[in-house]
């Protein structure tokens, strides 16, 4: 039985699963997508380790993918941001016959981009940061992680409890080694969309590779944050059009 807690917005229309990333939560990551409740049954689960879902001593993207696959039920559209995109792709590969569409937003699937200089540099930088700082206090670790991604944020001190929890979860991950089965997904028939904000060269390279490998649509919102869905209406308009087209295609018998 799946024990993940979820935000649920709307109770009619096709199911839309929204999967959050590592330094976030379901409610915070997708606050701008709540208007989809007018047309969709929106379910945004809290990944294991993020309250109010059960605690875990170690984040495991494969276990996360299995739990998301359970939530897909008889069928759903999947949207995943950051590490949630990795989880969504792994889940889609487990139950491709029940996935109606797949949208990923800057997934850190760095192994898929090996050989691109920016990707190789970021993988090395992250591995070095983990070796040197995994035992450091949460604020020090987080500051170094954001610096590696060239993300500039003003961090509260002390970190709020839910943010500190997310950082401790992040310490158990290996983001330089979170590849996705793009070749398996390439053999599926559901529509795919890869989105980025144009900010981090390594993520842009990975998104380009994934779009090519999976025969997916590719969209860039220049100047947007890593979590592109936070820009609200421009992203929502694009996603709504993509989902509507996927629904039309799904309902037309082949």
Secondary structure as UniProt FT lines:
FT   STRAND          6..9
FT   STRAND          15..19
FT   TURN            22..23
FT   HELIX           26..29
FT   HELIX           31..38
FT   STRAND          41..45
FT   TURN            48..49
FT   TURN            51..52
FT   HELIX           61..72
FT   TURN            73..74
FT   STRAND          76..81
FT   HELIX           83..94
FT   HELIX           96..98
FT   STRAND          99..105
FT   HELIX           110..113
FT   TURN            114..115
FT   HELIX           117..133
FT   TURN            134..135
FT   HELIX           138..148
FT   TURN            149..150
FT   HELIX           161..171
FT   HELIX           175..177
FT   HELIX           182..186
FT   STRAND          191..196
FT   HELIX           201..214
FT   STRAND          217..220
FT   TURN            222..223
FT   HELIX           228..231
FT   HELIX           233..251
//
